[in-house]
Amino acid sequence: MRALVQKETKGLFDQTETDAMGSLICTRNPTKKQRGAKPTRVLIAAHMDEIGFYVRHIDEYGFLWLNPAGGFDPRNLFSRRVLVVTDSGDFEGVLNPSGKPIHISSEADRAKVPGTEEFFVDLGRSAAEVRKFAQIGDYVVMHEPFIETPLKLVSKAIDNRMAVFTAIEAVRRVAKSRGGHACEIVVAFTTQEEVGLRGAQVAANACGADVGIGLDVNIACDTPGIPETQRVTKQGLGVAIMVQDSSMISDISLVRQACAVAKRHGIAHQRAVLPRGGQDAGAIQRAGRGARCVAFGPGTRYIHTVTEMVHKADLDATIDLLAAMLVEL
C-alpha cells in the first residue's frame, strides 16, 4: 500500500518520509502567503491498514490457527477465501470454523456462533509443505474481488483505502486550484488504526498540527432489520460530517465550518453521531498540545466485512469537501 501511494503521489508533495511506525508522512507547503500570519498546519489522517489476522499456531495437519488484528464479527467469517502473506510469497487458502458440517450436525450445533479463535485456514497442502513457507506471525487477509455497480463500489478494506484515495484526489485538486492554498498540508497515510489509532498517534506527536482531519468511513445502517433511529447515515445523502464518536468529540467550530463550506459549494452532506467506533482524528486531537479536529467520510454499508459498500456520490462529496476545506483553512 505504501509503495502504491508513493507512486501515485509523486510530485504532489514537497517532502515525503516514512516514520518508525511505517506511516507515510507527506507534506505540501503553502502556495500563497498570508501577511503576518504563520501558516496553519493541517494534518489529514487516512489509514492504510485493514483488519486481518496473524498466524498463532500451525498444527500437525498443517492447519493455521489465528489471532485477530482488528474487530471481526465471527458471523461474517464462515467459508471465506483468504491470502496468507509469508516471506516466501502469498498463498491462497480457505477460512472455516472447527466443527461438524451441515450433513452431520444437529440444530444445536448450527445455532452456536463460534469465536474467532475457533477459525482456521486450510491451504490445501500437506503439513510438511505448509511448514516450509508458513510461520507464526504471518499475516492473513481476506481475499475477495472488487465489484463496481452503476451506483456503488463494493470491496473488502474500503475501510479505509477509501480515505487514501480521497486524500490523494483532494490534494491533486487543491494543487490545480487557481488561488492555491495558505495552509501547510500534511497527509499521514497511517498504519495500525484498526488496533488503537497507533500510527496516527506517532504521526500527530511528530507533526504538531493546528487542525486535524480524520478521513474514514462512517456506518450506513440504512438496510433491512435496523431501526431508522440507528442508521447513523444514509447512503446517497452526501459526505457524513462527524460530530461525535467513541474516540473524540469534534471541534464544533470545525463542524460548523465544514457544513458552511459544503452549503456554499453545493456539496451534499449530513451530520453524524457514531455511538461506537473511532478514527485517527481521535489520536490527533490528544497529541502534544492538542489540536482542533473534525472527521468526515462516506456512509458505508456492511463495515468490517468483505462486502463493504460505498455510494459513488458520497465518495465524490467527500473529495469535494476536503478539497474545499483545504483551500479555505
C-alpha positions in Angstrom: 0.0 0.0 0.0 2.7 2.5 1.0 4.6 1.8 -2.3 1.5 2.4 -4.3 0.8 5.7 -2.5 4.3 6.8 -3.1 3.9 6.1 -6.8 0.6 7.8 -7.1 1.7 11.0 -5.2 5.0 11.5 -7.0 5.5 15.3 -7.4 2.4 16.2 -5.4 4.2 16.8 -2.1 7.3 18.8 -1.2 8.5 16.3 1.4 7.8 12.6 1.9 9.1 10.3 4.7 8.3 7.0 6.3 8.2 7.1 10.1 9.1 4.5 12.6 5.6 3.1 12.6 5.6 2.6 8.8 3.2 5.5 8.1 3.9 7.6 5.1 4.0 11.3 6.0 3.6 13.7 3.0 3.9 17.5 3.3 2.8 20.1 0.9 4.0 23.7 1.6 1.6 26.7 1.3 1.4 28.1 -2.2 0.1 31.5 -1.1 1.1 33.7 1.8 -1.0 35.4 4.5 0.5 38.7 5.7 2.0 38.4 9.2 0.5 35.0 9.9 2.1 31.7 10.5 0.5 29.1 8.2 -2.0 26.8 9.8 -0.7 23.2 9.8 -3.4 20.8 8.8 -2.8 17.1 9.4 -5.1 14.7 7.4 -5.1 11.1 8.6 -6.0 8.3 6.2 -5.2 4.8 7.4 -3.8 2.2 5.1 -4.2 -0.9 7.3 -7.1 -3.3 7.1 -8.4 -5.8 9.7 -6.9 -9.2 9.4 -5.2 -12.0 11.4 -1.8 -13.3 12.5 -0.9 -17.0 12.4 -0.6 -18.0 16.1 -0.3 -21.8 15.7 0.4 -24.4 13.0 -0.9 -27.8 13.9 0.3 -31.3 13.0 -2.1 -31.4 10.0 -0.9 -28.1 8.5 -4.0 -26.1 9.6 -3.2 -22.4 10.5 -4.9 -21.1 13.7 -5.3 -17.3 14.0 -5.2 -14.3 16.3 -7.3 -11.3 15.1 -5.8 -7.8 14.4 -8.9 -5.7 14.4 -12.6 -6.2 15.1 -14.4 -9.1 13.5 -17.9 -10.3 13.8 -17.5 -14.1 13.5 -20.8 -14.5 11.8 -19.2 -12.9 8.7 -16.2 -15.3 8.6 -17.7 -18.5 7.5 -16.3 -20.1 4.3 -14.1 -17.1 3.3 -11.2 -17.1 0.9 -8.0 -15.7 2.4 -4.5 -14.9 1.5 -1.6 -16.0 3.7 1.2 -13.5 3.3 4.6 -15.1 4.0 8.2 -14.3 3.5 8.1 -16.8 0.6 5.1 -15.2 -1.1 1.3 -15.1 -0.9 -0.7 -18.3 -0.7 -4.4 -18.8 -1.1 -6.5 -20.7 1.4 -9.9 -21.0 2.9 -11.2 -19.9 6.3 -13.7 -22.0 8.3 -14.6 -22.8 11.9 -13.8 -26.1 13.5 -16.8 -28.4 14.0 -19.3 -30.5 12.1 -20.6 -29.7 8.6 -24.3 -29.4 8.0 -24.9 -33.1 7.0 -23.8 -34.4 10.4 -24.5 -31.6 12.7 -27.6 -31.0 14.9 -29.7 -27.9 15.2 -27.9 -27.1 18.5 -24.5 -27.4 16.7 -25.6 -25.0 14.0 -27.1 -22.5 16.4 -23.8 -21.8 18.1 -21.7 -18.9 16.7 -18.0 -19.8 17.0 -15.5 -17.3 18.3 -12.6 -16.0 16.2 -10.3 -18.4 18.0 -12.2 -21.4 16.5 -11.4 -20.4 12.9 -8.6 -22.0 11.0 -7.1 -21.7 7.5 -6.8 -24.7 5.2 -4.2 -24.2 2.5 -5.0 -27.5 0.7 -1.4 -28.7 1.1 0.4 -31.3 3.2 1.6 -30.4 6.6 5.2 -30.8 5.6 4.8 -28.4 2.6 2.9 -25.8 4.8 5.8 -25.8 7.3 8.3 -25.0 4.5 6.8 -21.5 4.0 4.4 -20.7 6.8 5.4 -19.5 10.3 4.0 -17.9 13.4 3.3 -14.3 12.8 2.4 -14.4 9.1 -0.4 -12.1 8.0 -3.7 -13.5 6.9 -6.1 -11.2 5.0 -9.4 -11.6 3.2 -9.1 -12.4 -0.5 -12.3 -11.3 -2.3 -13.0 -9.4 -5.5 -13.6 -5.7 -6.0 -17.1 -5.0 -7.5 -18.4 -1.9 -9.2 -22.1 -1.2 -9.9 -23.6 1.9 -11.6 -24.1 3.5 -8.1 -21.8 1.7 -5.7 -18.3 0.3 -5.0 -18.0 -3.0 -3.1 -14.8 -4.4 -1.6 -13.0 -5.6 1.5 -10.9 -2.8 3.1 -12.9 0.1 1.8 -12.3 0.9 5.4 -10.0 2.7 4.9 -8.5 2.5 1.5 -11.3 4.9 0.6 -9.7 7.6 2.6 -6.3 7.0 1.0 -7.9 7.6 -2.4 -9.9 10.6 -1.1 -6.8 12.3 0.3 -4.8 11.9 -2.9 -7.6 13.1 -5.1 -8.4 16.1 -2.9 -4.8 17.2 -2.7 -4.5 16.8 -6.5 -7.5 19.1 -6.9 -6.0 21.7 -4.5 -2.7 21.6 -6.4 -4.5 22.6 -9.5 -6.7 25.3 -7.9 -6.1 28.8 -9.3 -5.8 30.5 -5.9 -3.6 28.0 -4.2 -3.7 27.2 -0.5 -2.5 29.1 2.5 -2.3 26.2 4.9 0.5 23.7 5.3 -1.0 20.3 4.3 0.4 17.2 5.9 -1.2 13.9 4.9 -0.4 10.9 7.1 -1.2 7.6 5.4 -1.2 5.7 8.7 -0.6 2.2 10.0 -2.3 0.3 12.8 -5.5 2.4 13.1 -7.6 -0.8 13.5 -5.7 -1.7 16.7 -5.9 1.6 18.5 -5.0 4.5 16.3 -1.3 3.8 16.9 0.2 5.1 13.7 -1.8 8.3 13.9 -0.7 8.9 17.5 3.0 8.8 16.5 2.4 10.9 13.4 0.4 13.5 15.3 3.1 13.8 18.0 5.7 14.4 15.4 3.6 16.8 13.4 2.3 19.2 16.0 -0.8 20.1 13.9 -3.1 23.1 14.5 -6.0 21.3 12.8 -6.6 17.6 12.3 -9.0 16.0 9.8 -9.8 12.3 10.2 -10.8 10.7 6.9 -12.6 7.4 7.4 -15.8 5.6 6.6 -18.8 6.1 8.7 -21.5 3.5 9.1 -24.7 3.4 6.9 -27.3 1.2 8.6 -30.0 2.1 6.1 -30.7 -1.6 5.4 -33.4 -4.0 6.4 -33.7 -5.0 10.1 -32.2 -1.8 11.6 -34.4 0.9 13.1 -34.4 4.3 11.5 -33.1 5.8 14.7 -29.9 3.7 14.5 -29.0 4.2 10.9 -26.2 6.9 11.7 -26.0 7.9 8.0 -28.0 7.2 4.8 -26.2 6.4 1.5 -26.7 9.0 -1.2 -27.2 12.0 1.1 -23.5 13.0 0.8 -20.4 13.2 3.0 -21.0 12.5 6.7 -19.5 15.2 9.0 -18.8 13.6 12.4 -19.9 15.3 15.5 -19.1 12.6 18.0 -17.7 9.0 18.1 -16.0 6.8 20.7 -12.6 8.3 20.0 -13.4 12.0 20.0 -15.8 14.9 20.0 -15.2 17.1 17.0 -14.4 20.8 17.5 -17.8 22.4 17.0 -16.3 25.4 15.1 -14.8 23.0 12.5 -18.1 21.1 12.3 -19.9 24.4 11.6 -17.2 25.5 9.1 -17.4 22.2 7.2 -21.1 22.4 7.0 -20.9 26.0 5.8 -18.3 25.2 3.2 -20.4 22.3 2.0 -23.5 24.5 1.7 -21.6 27.3 -0.1 -20.2 24.8 -2.7 -23.4 22.8 -3.1 -21.8 19.7 -1.6 -24.3 17.1 -0.3 -23.6 16.5 3.4 -25.1 15.1 6.6 -24.2 15.3 10.2 -23.4 12.0 12.1 -23.0 10.7 15.7 -21.5 7.3 15.9 -22.2 5.5 19.2 -19.3 3.1 18.9 -16.1 3.2 16.9 -13.3 5.7 16.3 -10.8 7.0 13.8 -7.4 8.6 13.6 -8.5 12.2 14.4 -9.1 10.9 18.0 -5.3 10.5 18.3 -4.5 13.8 16.6 -6.8 15.6 19.0 -4.9 14.4 22.1 -1.3 14.6 20.7 1.2 17.1 22.1 -0.6 20.3 23.0 -3.8 19.1 21.3 -5.4 20.1 18.0 -8.8 21.2 16.8 -10.2 18.2 14.9 -13.1 17.1 12.8 -13.7 13.9 10.9 -15.7 13.1 7.8 -16.3 10.4 5.1 -18.9 8.5 3.3 -21.5 6.3 5.0 -20.6 2.7 4.3 -22.7 -0.4 4.5 -21.5 -3.7 5.9 -18.3 -2.4 7.6 -15.7 -4.9 8.6 -16.8 -7.4 6.1 -15.7 -8.4 2.6 -18.8 -6.6 1.2 -18.2 -3.1 2.4 -20.3 -0.8 0.1 -19.9 2.9 -0.6 -22.0 5.2 -2.7 -20.0 6.9 -5.5 -21.9 10.2 -5.0 -20.9 10.2 -1.3 -17.3 9.4 -2.1 -17.3 12.3 -4.6 -18.8 14.6 -2.0 -16.1 13.6 0.5 -13.3 14.6 -2.0 -15.2 17.8 -2.8 -15.5 18.8 0.9 -11.8 18.0 1.7 -10.5 20.0 -1.2 -12.7 23.0 -0.4 -11.7 22.9 3.3 -8.0 22.8 2.4 -8.4 25.9 0.2 -10.3 27.8 2.9 -8.3 26.9 6.0 
